[in-house]
Amino acid sequence: MKHPLEKIIAKKKKLAIGLMSGTSLDGMDAALVEIEGTGTSTRMRLLDFLTLPYDDETRAVLMKAVMGEEGGSPTP
């Protein structure tokens, strides 16, 4: 039986979305990229980029989580 990702890996071009929120907690960044090739011949092209700002309430909840004030201790 083939692994489910083999069909995706075999494609010449792939689309991927990367998400991250930096330490400033200003918002969620999203990048849409096109990936072509494999190994040292891999090429990537940025298709779109977007930052979605956090509202004050969400930022406060995230800050508490980062500071270890919400259900656990901070990560080392």
C-alpha positions as CSV (number, residue, x, y, z in Angstrom):
1,M,0.0,0.0,0.0
2,K,1.3,3.4,-0.9
3,H,1.8,6.2,1.6
4,P,-0.9,8.9,1.2
5,L,1.7,11.6,0.6
6,E,3.3,9.8,-2.3
7,K,0.7,11.2,-4.7
8,I,1.6,14.7,-3.5
9,I,5.3,14.2,-3.6
10,A,5.1,12.9,-7.2
11,K,3.5,16.1,-8.5
12,K,5.8,18.5,-10.5
13,K,4.4,21.6,-8.8
14,K,3.0,21.8,-5.3
15,L,1.3,24.6,-3.4
16,A,1.9,25.1,0.3
17,I,0.7,27.6,3.0
18,G,3.0,28.4,5.8
19,L,1.7,30.0,9.0
20,M,3.5,31.7,11.9
21,S,3.0,34.2,14.6
22,G,6.1,36.1,15.8
23,T,7.1,37.0,19.3
24,S,5.6,40.5,18.9
25,L,2.1,38.9,18.8
26,D,0.9,41.4,16.2
27,G,-0.9,38.9,14.1
28,M,-0.8,35.7,12.1
29,D,1.4,35.7,9.0
30,A,0.5,33.4,6.0
31,A,2.5,32.8,2.9
32,L,1.4,30.9,-0.2
33,V,4.2,29.4,-2.1
34,E,4.6,27.2,-5.2
35,I,7.3,24.5,-5.0
36,E,8.8,22.9,-8.0
37,G,11.5,20.3,-8.4
38,T,13.3,18.2,-5.7
39,G,16.6,18.2,-3.9
40,T,19.1,20.8,-5.0
41,S,17.0,21.8,-8.0
42,T,14.0,22.8,-5.8
43,R,12.6,26.2,-6.7
44,M,10.1,28.2,-4.7
45,R,8.0,31.2,-5.7
46,L,6.0,33.4,-3.3
47,L,2.5,33.7,-4.7
48,D,0.9,35.7,-1.9
49,F,1.5,36.9,1.7
50,L,-0.9,38.2,4.3
51,T,-0.8,39.3,7.9
52,L,-4.1,39.0,9.9
53,P,-3.8,41.3,12.9
54,Y,-4.9,39.9,16.3
55,D,-7.5,41.9,18.2
56,D,-6.7,43.0,21.7
57,E,-8.6,40.1,23.4
58,T,-6.8,37.5,21.3
59,R,-3.4,39.1,21.9
60,A,-4.1,39.2,25.7
61,V,-5.0,35.4,25.7
62,L,-1.9,34.6,23.7
63,M,0.3,36.7,26.0
64,K,-1.0,34.8,29.1
65,A,-0.2,31.5,27.4
66,V,3.3,32.6,26.5
67,M,3.9,33.8,30.0
68,G,2.7,30.4,31.4
69,E,-0.4,31.9,33.1
70,E,-2.9,29.7,31.2
71,G,-2.9,26.0,32.1
72,G,0.7,25.1,32.2
73,S,4.3,26.2,32.6
74,P,6.3,28.1,30.1
75,T,8.5,26.1,27.7
76,P,12.2,26.2,28.5
